[in-house]
Amino acid sequence: MTTDAIMESLGAAQAKITAAKEKLKAEFVPFIQPFFEALFAEHPEVALLEEGLKVHGYTPGFNDGDPCVHTQSTNLDDLYGPLGGEKDYKAYSAKVRPIENKIDALQSVLEDAFGSGWEITVHQVDGKVTVSEPEEYDCGY
């Protein structure tokens, strides 16, 4: 077998891998739907986020000399506005950290399913929770 033939077969294999990843992304959202339904039931204040709950998975391109590794963040801080000192931070931590910890427990599963550089948005309208398909996300650094 020639290198050209091998490269062609590797290209076909890569196309199959890409198609399988896209299928997994599309099929994965229904698997995480019950988690977010339970999260909104346990923490109804999350439904107050104007833009919905946003969960981002990304790998920064620069991390001030530290290794650039996949990380996850949310927009939960939008619930409580700007922080003003240690007292506010303690109140914020008491309210937000338990929610973030639950979402963070999904980090490796979400990374396996979606890779890096994604955002999902979760809304609750009239009691019904919906999870968006992952969209491309760039953390900006």
N, C-alpha and C positions, 0 to 999 in steps of 0.2 A: 504494500500500500504506500502511496506517495504522501508527502507532507501536505500537498494540496487537497488530496482526498480526505486526509485526517482532519485538516482544518475545516473542510466542508461539513464533515460529520459532527465536529465540535460545534459548529455554528448551528446545526439543526438541534443538537442537544441543548444549547443555550436558549434557543427559541422555545423549546419544550419547558425548560425551567422557568423562563419568564412567564409563559402562559399559565403554568401551575401556580406561580406566586400571585398572579392577577386573580386567578380563580379563588385562591385562599383568601385574599383580601375581600373579595365580594361575598364569600360564604362566611367569613369570620364575624361580621357585624351582628348577625342574629345570635351568635353564641355569647356576645358580651351584653346584649340588650337586657337580659334579666338582672345582671349585675347593676346596671345603671338604674333600672326600675326600682330595685331594692335601695340603692343609694339615695334616690330622690325621696323614697318613702321614709327612710330613716333620717334624712336631713332635708326637710321641705324648703329650707331657705335657699338651697341651690337653685331651685326653680325661679328665684328672683333675679338671677343674672340676666340682664337685658339681652345680651347676645347669645345666651345659652352657656352651658358649661363647655369650655374649650380645653381639650387635652392635647398637648404637643409632645411629639417625640422627635428628638434631633441630636445631631452630633456637631458641636461647635467646631468651627475651623480654627479658632484661636482660644486658648484658655490660660493666658498669662503664664505660660511656661509649664503648666500642668498638662497631663495627658488629655487629649480630646476624646472623650468617651460618650457613648449614647446616654442621654438624659431625658427626663420627662418633666413637664411643668403644666400648670393649669392657670386659669384666670380667676381662681377663687378669691384672690386678694381684692378683686373688684367688688366683692360683697361688703367689705368693711372700710373702704376708702383708704386715704393715706394714713400712714402710721405716724404717731407723734410722741415718741418717747417709749421708755421701758414699760410703763403701765399699759399703753395701747398694744404693745407687742405681746405682752403676756395674755391679754384678752383675745387678741387675734390668734395667737398660738393655740389657746384653749378651744377656740371655735373651729379654726381652719385645719390645723394639723391632723386631727382625727379623720377628717374627710380626705385630705391629701394622702394620708397613710394608706387608706383603703384603695385609692386610685393607684398609688405607687406600687402596691402589691401586684398590680397587673403589668408592671413595666416590662418584664422579660417576655411575657406572653404577647403583649402588643408589639414589642420590637420584633419578635419572631414572625408575627403575622404581617406587619406593615413595613418592617425595615426601619430606616431612619429618615427624617425629613417629612413628617406627616402631622396632620391635625384632624381630630374628629370633634364634632360639635354635638352636644346632647341637649335637647330641648324637652320641656314638658308643657304641653298645651292641653287644656281641659282634662288634666289628669293622665294624658297619654304621653309616655316618654318615647322619643325617637332618637336614634343614633345615626349620624351622617356617615356616608362612605368616607374613608380617609382622603383628605386633600393634601396637596403638596404644601410643605411649610418650610420656611427658611428663618432661622433664629436671628439672622442679621450679623453674625460674627463668627 
